Amino acid sequence: MTAPRWEVADVIHKVGSSFLDSLTRAQRKVLRAIVRCRTAALGGHRDQCVHCGHQIISFFSCRNRHCPKCQVNARERWLKHRQQELLPVGYYHIVFSVPHDLIPLMWQNKKLLFSLLFQSAGSALLKVAADPKRLGAEIGFLSILHTWGQTLQRHPHIHCVVPGGGLSLDHSRWISSHPRFFIPVKVVSKEFRDMFLDGLEQAYRARKLMLYGECRLLADAIAFANFLEKLKKGWVVFAAPPFGGPEHVLQYLARYVHRVAISNHRIVDVDDTSVTFKWKDYAHNSKQCTMTLTHEDFLRRFMQHILPKGLPRIRYFGWLANRRRQHLLPLCRTLFQQNPNPPEIPNKPYIPHCPKCNGEMHIVERLTAAQLSKVLQRMAYVLDTS
C-alpha cells in the first residue's frame, strides 16, 4: 500500500497554539505522539544493505494506541498470536449497540461505562448460550470496542467474534450450533439491556457517575429514574451469518482490531482552513462520500475517541478468558482431535529491503534524537553544496 499524501499529523500542524492549550493533558499527549511518530524527534537507526551497501535512516514509531501509523504492526503481531486459538468451526460476528440518549453520559464516564458495556455484552452472550433451551454450552469469544462511526461521530459498540458452538457444561464434549444460526438475538438484546441498566443504576446509587453539563439534571433521583425508563428502547444486537472457518477468521478480524477512529488513507485533502476525508454511507449501500471540516472540528471529533489510560480495547470471555484459556483451549482442541498444545508460531522480525537492489537491510547504528538531528543537518548541508 502506498504512503498516504496527508496524515492526521498534518492537521495537528495546522492548528494554532491556543487550540492546543485548550486541550487536556491526555489529549495533548496523544497529539504530540502522533506528530512525533516516525520523525527524528523520537530517534531512529541507520540501516545498510548487505549486498550493495546502500544506507537509509529509519525513524522510530511512537507506539501510541491512537496513532494511525502504529496500528498495522500491532495488528499483525496480535493476529499471529490468535492463530493458535482458532478451532475448525464456523465463526459468527455479533455487534452490540446502545441507545443514542446514553452517549453523553457514557462520554462523561468513559472508563466506567465502557467497561460496563463490555461486561454486559459478554455476560448476555454467555448466559443465553448456556441456557439449555438455546445452545446449552459454555462459549468462548473475544470482544472489541469501537467508539466511532464513519464521520467520527460518537457511536460506541462492541464487536464479538464467536465460534459456532461451545463446551458442554460438564466439559465432556463439544456442542455445535446450527450451521446458519447461533442464538436468538432478540433474547440476547433483552439480556444485554437489562444487565447494562442494572449496572448503570448500581453505579448511580453508589455515586460513581460523573454528572455535569447536559447530564447534570440526572443528579435528581426522579429524573434519573425517568431516564432509565426512556433507555428501555433502542438496544440493538446484530448477528451476521457465519463468515467461514478458521482460514477466514484472521482476515476478518484484521478489519476490526487495532483500529483508530480514522486512518491516514481516508484523508483526501488538508488545506489552510479545512480537512476533507472519505466516509461510507452505510444507510445507502455503503456509498462513498466525502466530508469537509475545519481543522479544529476534525481534531475535536478525533479526540472524542481517545480512551482512558488502562482501559483495554480487546477483552476475552468464557473459555477464552485469560484465567481459563490455558486449561480449556487445549481441551477444545483435544475434542476436535487436534494437537492440544501446538508449537508456538515464531515471531519473525520485519526485515526491510533495499530500495536499490532489494537486498536485506540490517541495522548498523542506533541514533538518539540529538544524534539524528546532527546527521540530518550534515546530509542537508551536503545536498545544498553538491
SETOR-553705 format. One record per atom (N, C-alpha, C, O): residue in three letters; y, x, z. Coordinates in steps of 0.02 Angstrom, whole numbers, plus 50000, padded with zeros to 5 digits. Layout:
BEGIN
alaYXZ ...
***
This chain:
BEGIN
met499405004250000 met500005000050000 met500625004450000 met500685009050040 thr501095003049955 thr501705006949951 thr502155005650011 thr502145000350041 ala502555010650027 ala503015010050084 ala503545004850069 ala503805004650013 pro503725000650117 pro504234995650106 pro504924998750097 pro505065004050126 arg505344995550057 arg506014998250047 arg506444997350108 arg506855001650125 trp506354991750143 trp506754990250202 trp506314989450263 trp505724987550257 glu506604990950321 glu506224990450383 glu506654986950436 glu507254986350429 val506314984750489 val506674981950546 val507164987150574 val507704985350597 ala506974993450571 ala507414998850595 ala508084998850557 ala508595000350587 asp508074997150492 asp508694997050453 asp509164991550479 asp509774992450479 val508884986050502 val509294980550529 val509604982750595 val510184981350608 ile509214986250636 ile509474988550701 ile510054993350690 ile510544993250728 his510004997650639 his510545002350624 his511194998650605 his511745001350613 lys511124992550579 lys511714988950553 lys512124985550609 lys512724984350600 val511804983950665 val512164980150717 val512604984850758 val512464990850763 gly513134982050787 gly513604986050825 gly513364987250896 gly512894984150920 ser513704991950929 ser513514993650998 ser513624987851046 ser513274987251096 ser514114983551031 ser514244977851075 ser513644973251078 ser513484970451131 phe513304972251021 phe512704968051021 phe512144971451061 phe511814968151101 leu512044977851051 leu511514981351087 leu511654981551162 leu511184981151202 asp512284982051181 asp512464982151252 asp512334975451286 asp512264975051347 ser512304970051246 ser512194963451275 ser511464961951288 ser511294956751317 leu511014966451268 leu510294965351274 leu510044967551342 leu510374971251378 thr509444965251359 thr509124967551421 thr508854974651411 thr508804977051355 arg508694977751465 arg508424984551462 arg507774984751422 arg507674989351382 ala507344979851433 ala506704979651397 ala506804978751322 ala506454981851282 gln507284974651303 gln507424973651232 gln507694979951200 gln507494981751145 arg508154983251234 arg508434989551207 arg507884994851200 arg507894998751153 lys507424994951247 lys506884999851244 lys506454998851182 lys506265003751149 val506294992651166 val505894991151107 val506264993051044 val505994996350999 leu506904991051039 leu507284992550978 leu507385000150970 leu507375002750914 arg507485003551026 arg507565010851021 arg506915014150997 arg506935018850957 ala506345011651020 ala505705014350997 ala505605013250922 ala505375017650887 ile505785007250898 ile505705005650827 ile506145010250784 ile505935012550731 val506765011450807 val507225015750769 val506975022950767 val507045026250716 arg506695025350822 arg506485032350826 arg505795033550797 arg505605039350785 cys505405028250784 cys504715029050762 cys504675032850696 cys505025031350648 arg504245037850694 arg504135042150635 arg504785045250609 arg504905045550549 thr505185047450657 thr505785051350641 thr505765057850681 thr505345058650725 ala506225062350666 ala506245068750701 ala506385067850775 ala506245072350815 ala506665062150795 ala506835061050866 ala506225061050912 ala506295062250972 leu505635059850884 leu505025059850925 leu504615066150917 leu504075066850947 gly504845070850877 gly504455076850864 gly503945075650809 gly503935070250779 gly503525080550797 gly503035079750744 gly502605085950736 gly502515089750784 his502355087050677 his501935092950665 his501995095050591 his502165091150547 arg501855101650581 arg501855104450514 arg501135104450489 arg500685107150522 asp501025101450430 asp500355101150401 asp500325105750340 asp500815106450303 gln499745108950331 gln499655113450274 gln499005111950239 gln498485110750270 cys499025111850173 cys498425110550132 cys497955116450135 cys498175122250128 val497315115150144 val496825120650150 val496675123850082 val496375129150079 his496885120550027 his496745123149961 his497335126749930 his497295132649913 cys497905123149923 cys498475126049888 cys499015128749935 cys499485131949912 gly498955127350000 gly499445130050047 gly500085126050052 gly500535127950089 his500145120450016 his500735116250020 his500835113650091 his500355111650124 gln501475113650114 gln501625111450181 gln502075105250181 gln502505104550137 ile501965100850230 ile502395095050240 ile502515094150315 ile502125096550356 ile503045090550331 ile503195088950400 ile503015081550412 ile503215077250373 ser502635080250465 ser502465073350484 ser502755071850552 ser502725075950597 phe503035065850559 phe503355063850622 phe502865059650664 phe502435056250636 phe502955059850730 phe502535055850775 phe502755048550775 phe503325046950760 ser502275044150793 ser502415037050799 ser502625035350871 ser502465039050918 cys502975029750879 cys503195027750946 cys502645024250985 cys502665024351047 arg502155021150951 arg501585017750982 arg501795011651023 arg501405009251065 asn502385009151012 asn502585003051046 asn502234997151014 asn502204996750953 arg501964992551053 arg501554987151025 arg501964982050987 arg501674977550956 his502634982550988 his503044977950949 his503314981250886 his503694978150848 cys503124987550873 cys503384991250816 cys502974989550753 cys502364990250754 pro503294987350699 pro502924985750637 pro502544991650608 pro502034990650575 lys502784997750618 lys502465003650588 lys501825005650624 lys501385008750594 cys501775004150688 cys501235007050729 cys500615002650733 cys500125004750764 gln500614996850702 gln500064992250714 gln499454993450669 gln498904991550687 val499554996550611 val498994997550565 val498455001950596 val497865000150597 asn498655007750623 asn498165012350653 asn497845009250715 asn497245010050726 ala498255005650755 ala497985002450815 ala497464997150795 ala496954996350829 arg497604993450742 arg497144988350719 arg496484991450695 arg495954988850711 glu496524996850658 glu495915000050633 glu495485002650690 glu494875001950688 arg495795005650740 arg495415008150798 arg495075002350834 arg494495002850854 trp495434996850844 trp495164991050879 trp494584987950841 trp494074986150871 leu494654987350775 leu494134984250735 leu493484988350736 leu492944985550735 lys493544995050738 lys492954999250741 lys492554997850804 lys491934997750803 his492894996850861 his492554995450923 his492224988550922 his491724987350956 arg492494983950882 arg492224977050881 arg491574976650840 arg491204971950847 gln491454981550797 gln490864981150753 gln490214980350792 gln489764976850770 gln490174983650850 gln489554983450889 gln489464976950928 gln488944975850957 glu489974972750928 glu489934966450965 glu489744960550921 glu489654954950946 leu489674961650856 leu489554956150810 leu488814954350808 leu488374958650811 leu488684947850803 leu488004945250801 leu487864942050733 leu488344940150699 pro487244941450713 pro487074938650646 pro487104931050645 pro486604927650633 val487694928350657 val487804921050657 val488464919650621 val488854924250607 gly488584913250605 gly489234911350579 gly489754911350635 gly489584910350693 tyr490384912550617 tyr490914912850666 tyr491444907450650 tyr491564905750592 tyr491734904750704 tyr492244899450698 tyr492924902050720 tyr492984906350763 his493444899250689 his494134900750707 his494444894450736 his494494889350702 ile494634894750800 ile494914889050836 ile495604890950861 ile495694896150891 val496104886550848 val496794887950865 val497044882650915 val496954876750904 phe497364885050969 phe497644880651020 phe498414880951017 phe498694886451021 ser498734875151012 ser499464874851011 ser499714870151066 ser499334865751089 val500334870951087 val500624866851140 val501194862551114 val501454864051060 pro501394857351149 pro501964853151127 pro502614857151124 pro502714861851163 his503044855251077 his503674858851068 his504124858451130 his504494863151144 asp504084852851166 asp504514852051225 asp504364857151280 asp504784858251324 leu503784860251278 leu503594865051329 leu503874872051316 leu503894876251361 ile504104873351255 ile504294880151235 ile504854883151276 ile504794888851298 pro505414879551290 pro505944882751330 pro505704885051399 pro505884890351422 leu505284880951431 leu505024882851496 leu504564888851491 leu504564893151535 met504174889251438 met503724894951429 met504114901351419 met503914906651444 trp504674901051383 trp505054907151371 trp505444909451433 trp505644915251437 gln505554904951480 gln505854906951544 gln505334909751592 gln505504912951642 asn504694908551576 asn504144910751620 asn503574913651578 asn503004911551583 lys503744918551536 lys503274921051487 lys502624923551518 lys502084921351498 lys502664927951566 lys502064931051593 lys501604925851625 lys500994925951615 leu501904921351664 leu501504916351699 leu501204911251652 leu500604909751656 leu501604908551607 leu501364903051565 leu500974905351504 leu500544901651480 phe501104911351478 phe500664913851425 phe499974915351454 phe499464914251420 ser499944917851516 ser499294918851549 ser498944912251560 ser498334911751551 leu499324907151580 leu499034900451589 leu498784897651523 leu498274894151521 leu499134899051469 leu498924896851403 leu498254899951384 leu497804896551361 phe498184906551395 phe497544909951384 phe496984906651425 phe496464904951398 gln497114905951490 gln496594903551535 gln496384896451520 gln495794894751523 ser496874892151504 ser496724885051490 ser496314884451426 ser495824880651424 ala496514888051373 ala496144887751310 ala495434890451320 ala494954887451296 gly495374896151354 gly494714899151364 gly494264894851407 gly493674893851391 ser494534892151461 ser494134888051506 ser493914881551473 ser493364879151484 ala494364878651432 ala494184872451396 ala493594873651349 ala493134869651347 leu493614879051312 leu493054880651267 leu492404881751305 leu491884879151286 leu492444885651359 leu491844887151398 leu491544880751428 leu490944879851428 lys491974876351455 lys491734870351488 lys491404865551439 lys490864863051453 val491734864251382 val491454859551334 val490814862251303 val490334858551293 ala490794868751287 ala490194871751258 ala489604871551306 ala489034870751285 ala489734872251372 ala489194872251421 ala488934865251436 ala488394864551466 asp489294860051416 asp489084853151428 asp488424851751390 asp488404852651330 pro487894849551426 pro487264848051391 pro487324842751337 pro486914842551291 lys487844838551341 lys487944833551289 lys488244836651226 lys488234833551173 arg488514842551232 arg488814846051175 arg488334851551151 arg487804850251123 leu488534857851163 leu488114863451142 leu487614865351197 leu487044867251182 gly487824864651260 gly487384866451316 gly487244873851320 gly486684875951335 ala487754877951306 ala487644885251304 ala488254888851333 ala488814886151335 glu488134894951354 glu488674899351377 glu488894903551316 glu488504907351289 ile489514902651297 ile489764906051237 ile490164912251257 ile490344913151315 gly490294916451209 gly490714922351218 gly491184923051159 gly490974922151102 phe491814924451172 phe492304924651118 phe492914928651138 phe493004930451196 leu493334930151089 leu493974933551102 leu494544928951083 leu494484924751038 ser495104929851118 ser495704925851106 ser496294930451092 ser496364935751124 ile496724928451046 ile497304932551025 ile497924928251030 ile497944922651003 leu498434930651064 leu499064926951073 leu499554928751017 leu499694934551005 his499814923550984 his500384924250939 his500934919650966 his500794914150990 thr501544921850961 thr502104917850988 thr502604915750934 thr503124912850951 trp502454917050872 trp502944916050819 trp502684911650763 trp502074910850754 gly503154908750725 gly503004905550662 gly503254909950605 gly503504915450617 gln503204907550544 gln503374911650486 gln504114913450483 gln504294918750456 thr504544909250510 thr505274910650508 thr505504913550575 thr506104913250591 leu505044916350613 leu505184919650678 leu505384914750732 leu505634916850785 gln505294908150720 gln505434903450773 gln504904903850827 gln504364906650815 arg505044901150885 arg504564901350941 arg503994896450928 arg504104890450920 his503384899050925 his502804894850912 his502194897950946 his501794901250914 pro502134896951012 pro501574900051048 pro500914896651031 pro500864890551033 his500414900651016 his499744897951002 his499224903351012 his499374909351010 ile498614901151023 ile498054905651037 ile497544905050980 ile497324899550963 his497354910750951 his496814911050902 his496174913150937 his496164918350971 cys495654909250931 cys495004911050959 cys494494912050903 cys494444907950858 val494114917450907 val493584918850859 val492924918450898 val492794922450943 val492514913350879 val491934911450920 val491294911650878 val491274908550825 pro490774915250901 pro490134914850866 pro489834907950871 pro489934904550921 gly489474905850820 gly489194899050817 gly488574898250859 gly488014897750833 gly488654898150925 gly488104897250971 gly488224901051035 gly488764903851045 gly487714901151078 gly487794904651141 gly487134905251178 gly486614902951154 leu487164908351236 leu486574909151277 leu486404902651313 leu486854899051335 ser485764901151319 ser485574895551361 ser485804897051432 ser485894902851451 leu485894891751472 leu486184892751538 leu485744897051584 leu485994899951632 asp485084897451569 asp484654901951607 asp484564908751573 asp484174912951595 his484934909851518 his484944916251482 his484264918151452 his484114924051441 ser483844913151438 ser483174914651412 ser483144914251336 ser482684916951306 arg483634910951303 arg483604910351230 arg484304909251203 arg484784907951239 trp484354909951137 trp484984908751102 trp484984901651074 trp484494899451043 ile485524897951086 ile485594891151060 ile486104891351004 ile486694893051014 ser485884889550944 ser486334889650886 ser486704882950880 ser486434877750895 ser487324883350858 ser487704877250845 ser487514874550776 ser487144877750739 his487754868650761 his487644865750695 his487974870350643 his488494873250657 pro487674871250584 pro487944875850534 pro488664874450514 pro489024878950495 arg488884868050519 arg489564866350498 arg489984863350553 arg490534860950541 phe489734863550616 phe490094860250670 phe489944864050735 phe489374865550750 phe490474865450772 phe490384869150834 phe490394864450894 phe489864862750921 ile490964862250916 ile491044857250969 ile491634852750951 ile492064854850913 pro491664846550977 pro492184841850958 pro492884844150981 pro492994845051041 val493344844950934 val494004847550952 val494414842550993 val494834844651033 lys494294836050985 lys494664831151025 lys494494831751099 lys494934831151142 val493864833051113 val493654834051183 val493944840551210 val494184840751267 val493924845751169 val494204852251190 val494954851551201 val495224854251249 ser495304847851157 ser496024847051163 ser496214843551228 ser496694845551261 lys495834838451248 lys495974834951311 lys495874839551371 lys496284839551417 glu495324843351370 glu495204848051425 glu495744853351428 glu495994854951482 phe495934855951370 phe496474860951366 phe497114858251395 phe497434861551436 arg497314852251375 arg497924849151401 arg497894848251476 arg498364850051512 asp497344845351500 asp497294843851572 asp497304850251614 asp497624850451666 met496964855451591 met496944861751628 met497634865051630 met497844867651682 phe497984864851573 phe498644867951571 phe499124864151616 phe499494867251655 leu499144857551612 leu499614853551652 leu499454854151726 leu499914854151767 asp498814854451744 asp498634855551814 asp498894862251839 asp499174862751894 gly498804867451798 gly499054874051817 gly499804874251821 gly500094877551864 leu500134870651775 leu500874870451775 leu501124866951838 leu501614869251868 glu500804861451857 glu501014857851917 glu500914862051980 glu501324862052025 gln500354865751982 gln500224870152039 gln500754875652044 gln500984877252099 ala500944878451987 ala501454883651987 ala502124880852011 ala502504884252046 tyr502274874551991 tyr502904871352013 tyr502894870252089 tyr503394871652123 arg502334867652114 arg502304866352186 arg502334872752226 arg502594872852282 ala502074878252198 ala502104884752233 ala502764888352222 ala502854894052244 arg503224885052186 arg503894887952172 arg503844894552134 arg504224899252147 lys503374894952087 lys503294901052047 lys503674900751981 lys503724905751946 leu503954894851963 leu504284893951899 leu505024895751904 leu505364893851951 met505274899451854 met505984900551846 met506274894551809 met506024892651755 leu506794891451836 leu507094885551806 leu507854886551802 leu508204885951852 tyr508094888151743 tyr508814889151734 tyr509004886851663 tyr508564885251623 gly509644886851648 gly509874884751582 gly509654877651567 gly509754873151607 glu509344876751509 glu509134870051488 glu508554867351530 glu508394861451524 cys508244871551571 cys507694869251613 cys507904868051686 cys507484866251727 arg508534868951702 arg508734868551772 arg508634861651802 arg508524860951862 leu508674856351760 leu508594849551786 leu507884848251810 leu507764843651849 leu507404852351788 leu506714851551809 leu506594853551882 leu506054852651908 ala507104856451913 ala507044858051984 ala506974851752026 ala506694852052081 asp507214846152001 asp507124839652035 asp506404837252025 asp506164837151969 ala506074835352080 ala505364833552078 ala505224827652032 ala504724827551996 ile505674822652033 ile505574816751991 ile505644818551917 ile505264816351875 ala506154822751902 ala506254824951833 ala505644828951809 ala505444828351751 phe505364833051853 phe504774837051832 phe504164832551821 phe503784833751775 ala504084827451863 ala503524822751854 ala503594819051788 ala503094817951753 asn504204817051770 asn504324813751706 asn504184818551648 asn503944816551595 phe504354824851659 phe504234830051608 phe503484830851596 phe503274831351538 leu503094830951649 leu502364831551642 leu502084825551605 leu501624826351564 glu502344819751619 glu502104813651585 glu502254814051511 glu501844811951469 lys502844816551494 lys503044817251424 lys502604822251387 lys502494821651327 leu502354827251423 leu501954832651393 leu501234830651378 leu500854834751352 lys501044824551393 lys500354822551381 lys500204821451307 lys499624820351288 lys500724821851265 lys500614821151193 lys500814827651157 lys501234831451181 gly500494828851100 gly500684834551059 gly500254840651066 gly500434846051041 trp499684840051100 trp499234845851107 trp498764846051047 trp498414841151033 val498754851551013 val498364852050950 val497854857650956 val498014863350972 val497224855950941 val496704860950935 val496414860250864 val496174854850845 phe496424865650827 phe496184865650758 phe495574870150753 phe495594875950775 ala495054867650723 ala494444871650712 ala494304872050638 ala494164866950606 ala494344878050610 ala494184879050539 ala493434879250530 ala493074880750577 pro493184877750470 pro492474878450457 pro492264885750468 pro492674890250463 pro491624886950481 pro491404893850492 pro491554898150431 pro491444896150374 phe491814904250445 phe492044908450389 phe491544913850371 phe491714918550336 gly490924913250395 gly490414918050374 gly490134921950432 gly490334920950490 gly489674926250417 gly489334930250467 gly489714936550484 gly490304937150467 pro489384941350516 pro489734947350541 pro490054951450486 pro490534955050499 glu489794951050425 glu490084955050370 glu490794952750353 glu491174956550322 his490974946550372 his491634943950357 his492104944150417 his492714943450409 val491844945150477 val492234944350537 val492794949450542 val493364947750557 leu492634955850530 leu493154961050538 leu493724960050489 leu494304960850507 gln493554958150427 gln494084956850378 gln494514950950401 gln495124951050392 tyr494194945950429 tyr494554940050453 tyr494994941750513 tyr495574939650517 leu494724945650560 leu495104947550619 leu495714951750603 leu496214951450637 ala495654955750550 ala496204960150532 ala496844956350518 ala497394959150523 arg496794949950500 arg497394945950488 arg497774944250552 arg498364942750549 tyr497434944550609 tyr497724941850670 tyr497844946950725 tyr498304945950766 val497464952350727 val497534956950783 val498084962050770 val498234963850713 his498384964350824 his498904969550822 his499434967950769 his499634972350730 arg499664961750770 arg500214959850726 arg500844959150767 arg500824957750827 val501414959950734 val502054958650766 val502374952750729 val502104950250680 ala502944950550755 ala503244944350728 ala503384944650654 ala503334939650619 ile503564950550628 ile503674951350556 ile503514958450536 ile503664963150573 ser503204959250479 ser503054965850453 ser503624968250409 ser504004964150382 asn503684974850402 asn504214977550359 asn504144975350287 asn504634974850251 his503534974050265 his503424972150195 his503704965250179 his503784963650120 arg503844961250229 arg504124954650216 arg504884954850208 arg505184949850187 ile505204960350224 ile505934960850219 ile506114962450146 ile505904967550119 val506514957950116 val506684958550046 val507324962650036 val507364966649990 asp507814961550080 asp508464964950070 asp508834965350137 asp508774960850179 val509194970750145 val509644971650202 val510304974050175 val510354979550148 asp510834969950183 asp511504972150161 asp511944973050222 asp511704973250278 asp512594973350211 asp513054974850266 asp513134969050315 asp513384970050371 thr512924963050296 thr513034957350341 thr512394953350357 thr512374949750406 ser511874954050316 ser511304949550324 ser510634952850307 ser510604958350280 val510104949150323 val509404951150309 val509074945450272 val509154939550290 thr508704946950220 thr508314941950184 thr507584943850188 thr507394949550175 phe507164938950207 phe506444940350214 phe506034934550185 phe506274928950179 lys505414936150168 lys504954931250140 lys504594927550195 lys504474930250249 trp504424921250181 trp504014917350227 trp503614912150188 trp503814910150134 lys503054910050217 lys502624905050186 lys502754898250217 lys502754897450278 asp502864893350174 asp502954886450197 asp502274883050198 asp502054880250147 tyr501934883250255 tyr501254880450260 tyr501254872850252 tyr500734869950235 ala501824869550263 ala501854862250254 ala501844860350180 ala501724854550163 his501964865250136 his501974863850064 his501524868950027 his501764872749985 asn500894868850045 asn500384872950011 asn500544880350011 asn500444883849962 ser500804882750068 ser500954889950077 ser501434892550024 ser501364898250000 lys501914888450005 lys502414890449956 lys502814896449981 lys503034896650038 gln502904901449937 gln503284907349954 gln504034905849953 gln504304903549902 cys504374907050009 cys505094905750014 cys505444911950042 cys505114916650065 thr506104911850040 thr506494917150071 thr507004913950118 thr507204908250109 met507194917650169 met507694915450217 met508184921150229 met507984926950233 thr508814919550235 thr509334924550248 thr509674923150315 thr509894917550328 leu509704928250358 leu510014927650423 leu510494933550433 leu510424938750400 thr510974932650478 thr511394938450496 thr510954943450533 thr510424941750558 his511194949650537 his510814954850573 his510674952650644 his510114953350669 glu511194949950677 glu511114948050748 glu510624942350756 glu510204942550801 asp510664937250713 asp510204931650719 asp509484933750705 asp509014931550739 phe509394938150656 phe508724940650641 phe508434944250701 phe507854943050720 leu508824948750732 leu508564952550789 leu508464948150850 leu508004949250889 arg508884943050858 arg508774938450914 arg508114934850906 arg507734934050954 arg507964932650846 arg507314929350834 arg506744934250844 arg506234932550875 phe506824940350820 phe506294945350827 phe506174946850901 phe505594947250922 met506694947550940 met506624949451011 met506364943851054 met506154945151111 gln506364937651030 gln506054932151068 gln505314933451079 gln505024930551125 his505024937651037 his504304938651039 his504084945151072 his503514947351064 ile504554948251108 ile504384954151148 ile504024951651210 ile504294947751249 leu503414953951220 leu503004951651276 leu503184955451340 leu503384961251337 pro503104952251397 pro503224955751461 pro502754961651469 pro502184961551445 lys502984966651504 lys502574972551517 lys501944970551556 lys501984966751605 gly501374973051534 gly500754971651568 gly500394965351546 gly499844963951570 leu500694961451501 leu500364955451476 leu499944957151415 leu500224958951363 pro499274956751419 pro498854958451361 pro498914953151307 pro498994947251322 arg498864955251245 arg498904950651189 arg498214948251168 arg498144943151134 ile497684951851188 ile496994950151171 ile496584949751235 ile496614954251277 arg496204944251243 arg495784943451302 arg495084941151280 arg494994938451225 tyr494594942251325 tyr493894940751311 tyr493614935951363 tyr493804936251421 phe493174931351341 phe492914926151385 phe492154925651378 phe491864928051330 gly491854922251429 gly491134921151427 gly490744927651431 gly490924932151470 trp490214928151392 trp489814934251395 trp490144940251361 trp489864945751361 leu490734939251332 leu491114944951306 leu491654947351355 leu491994952251342 ala491724943851412 ala492204946051463 ala492024953051486 ala491444954951487 asn492534956851504 asn492424963951519 asn491894965251572 asn491524970051567 arg491864961051622 arg491384962151677 arg490674960151659 arg490204961951695 arg490584956351605 arg489934953651589 arg489644956451523 arg489044956051510 arg490084959251482 arg489884961551415 arg489334966851419 arg488874966751379 gln489384971351467 gln488914976951470 gln488194974551479 gln487734977751453 his488094969051514 his487414966451525 his487214961151474 his486664961251448 leu487664956451460 leu487474950551420 leu487504951751344 leu487124948651308 leu487934956151321 leu487944957551249 leu487284960851226 leu487024958751175 pro487014965851262 pro486354968451242 pro485814963051245 pro485344963151205 leu485864958351293 leu485384952951296 leu485414948651233 leu484894946751205 cys486024946951211 cys486104943151149 cys485794946751090 cys485454943751049 arg485904953251086 arg485634957151031 arg484874957251033 arg484544956950981 thr484594957651093 thr483864957651101 thr483574951051077 thr483044950951044 leu483904945451093 leu483664938851071 leu483674938150995 leu483294934250967 phe484104942050962 phe484114942150889 phe483684947750860 phe483714949250800 gln483294950950904 gln482844956350884 gln483234962150853 gln483024965250804 gln483814963550883 gln484214969250862 gln484164974650916 gln483934973350972 asn484384980550899 asn484424985950948 asn484924984051002 asn485514983050986 pro484714983351065 pro485184981151117 pro485754985951130 pro486284983951152 asn485644992451116 asn486164997451126 asn486235001751064 asn485985007451062 pro486564999151013 pro486635003050951 pro487055009250962 pro487475009351007 pro486935014450923 pro487335020550931 pro488075019250919 pro488265015250876 glu488475022750957 glu489195021850951 glu489435024250882 glu489195029350856 ile489905020550854 ile490195022450790 ile490685028150802 ile491165027350841 pro490595033950771 pro491045039550784 pro491765037850763 pro491885034850711 asn492225039850805 asn492925038550792 asn493215044450753 asn493495049150781 lys493135044150687 lys493355049650644 lys494125049650639 lys494425044550623 pro494425055350652 pro495155055650647 pro495375054950575 pro495035057050528 tyr495965052150566 tyr496255051550499 tyr496475058450475 tyr496825062050510 ile496275060250414 ile496455066650385 ile496885065450323 ile496635062750274 pro497525067250325 pro497955066350266 pro497755071050210 pro497445076250221 his497945069150149 his497785073250091 his498425075750057 his498945072550059 cys498355081450027 cys498925084849996 cys499195080849937 cys498805078649895 pro499855079749933 pro500135076049877 pro500105079949811 pro500205077049757 lys499965086449814 lys499945090449753 lys499235091149725 lys499125090249665 cys498745092949769 cys498065094249743 cys497545089749775 cys496955090249758 asn497745085349820 asn497295080649854 asn496815084049902 asn496315081149922 gly496975090149920 gly496565093549970 gly496725091150040 gly497215087550051 glu496305093050088 glu496415090850157 glu497005094550188 glu497085100650178 met497415090850225 met497975093850261 met497775094750334 met497525090050365 his497885100650361 his497735102150431 his498385104050468 his498835107050439 ile498405102150532 ile498995103750572 ile498995111250588 ile498505113950612 val499565114450574 val499625121550589 val500125122950644 val500145128350673 glu500555117850659 glu501055118950711 glu501325112250735 glu501495107850695 arg501345111350802 arg501645105450831 arg502365107050849 arg502515112550874 leu502815102250837 leu503525103550844 leu503845098350889 leu503725092350882 thr504265100650936 thr504645095950977 thr505225093250936 thr505355095550881 ala505575088350964 ala506155085550928 ala506685090950915 ala506985091050862 ala506795095250965 ala507295100550956 ala507075105550902 ala507485107650862 gln506445107350902 gln506195111950851 gln506225108750782 gln506405112150733 leu506055102450777 leu506095098950713 leu506795098750687 leu506915099650627 ser507275097750731 ser507975097450710 ser508185104050677 ser508525103950626 lys507975109650706 lys508135116150678 lys507785117150611 lys508085119850564 val507155115050606 val506785115850544 val507105111850488 val507195114350433 leu507285105650504 leu507595101350453 leu508275103950432 leu508465103250374 gln508645106850480 gln509295109750462 gln509205115650415 gln509595116450368 arg508695119750427 arg508575125450383 arg508365122950313 arg508585125750262 met507945117750311 met507725115050247 met508315112150208 met508355113050148 ala508765108750243 ala509355105850211 ala509805111450184 ala510095110850130 tyr509865116950222 tyr510285122550200 tyr509995125650137 tyr510365127250090 val509345126550135 val509015129550077 val509125125250015 val509265127749961 leu509055118650023 leu509155114049967 leu509875114149942 leu510005113849882 asp510345114449990 asp511045114449970 asp511255120749933 asp511685120549890 thr510935126549949 thr511135132949919 thr510705134949859 thr510845139949826 ser510185130849846 ser509745132549790 ser510015129949724 ser509715130849672 
***
